[in-house]
Amino acid sequence: MKRKKGLSLIEILIVLISSSMVLAIGFSLFSIGWKVYGNSQKRALLERNMRNAVEIISEELRWAKEATTTSLPEGNDWITLSLENGIIKWSKGSNGNLSDSQYLTDAQDIIVNNLSFNLNGSEDQKTIIHITLSASSASDNRIGESLTTSVVSYNIEENLLGESSSVSYKK
């Protein structure tokens, strides 16, 4: 009997099964890589938004002439930074009449869990303001970060002490 050229059914099945296994492994690796990439994108967006907010807050407080963490002072020239429903709020005005409110963070990107200001005096009569910000991604609350920075206020000559989740200051 003559042997015919070609592949037998068993050889074709072996090739199909091994090809399917290689494709399944490849798809699994691609899927894992895509999840890691997505989480990295969310973390990068969170970190960028947090850095931007802390940079704005630091610059504002660096040049403040007066600051307090106790309560909203009277007068229209005070600016208040506070945490409201997971968003950092910048408001201008007095205790009874806050106007010109703006938000430093976007609730679609990040949810701020904690914002604290700690005012400490230093030996050279300058006020050091420690800012702590904790936030999580709005799209995935498992992704969270904390950021802490310290700012020396150039124009506040007195030693101020206090800690609060909001700060009021004059420029």
Residue, then its C-alpha position, 0 to 999 in steps of 0.5 A: m500500500k502506498r502512503k499518501k502525502g499530507l497530515s493525518l487527523i491526529e496531527i491536525l488536532i495536535v496542531l490545533i490544540s497547541s495553537s489554541m493553548v499558545l493563543a490562550i496564554g498570549f491573550s491572558l498575558f495581554s489582558i493582564g498587561w492591559k489591566v496594569y496599564g489602565n491602573s497605571q493611567k489612573r494612578a498617574l492622573l490621580e498623582r498629577n491632580m494631587r500635585n497640581a492642587v498642592e502646588i496651587i495651595s503652596e503658592e497661595l500660602r507661601w505669599a499669605k500675609e495672615a493665616t488662621t486655622t481656627s474659624l472663618p474670620e470677618g472681612n471680605d479680603w480673606i480667602t478660605l481653602s477647605l474640603e467639601n464633599g471630596i473636593i478642595k474648595w477655594s472661597k473668597g469672602s467673610n464668614g457669612n458671605l463666601s463668594d467667588s468659590q472655585y474648586l481646585t480638584d475635579a470630582q470626576d477625576i479624584i475624591v479627596n479623603n483628607l486635607s489638613f493644614n498644620l501651622n507651626g512657628s520656626e526659630d526665625q519667626k516664620t510660619i511653616i505650614h504643613i499640608t497633607l492631602s489624601a485622595s483616591s481615584a474617582s473611577d477606582n477607589r482602590i487606587g489611593e495616594s497621600l501627599t505631604t509638603s511643607v511651605v514657609s510663609y514669607n510674609i507671616e512674621e508671627n509664630l502661628l500654631g494650629e491644625s485644621s482641615s481648612v485654612s483662611y488667609k489674606k494675600 
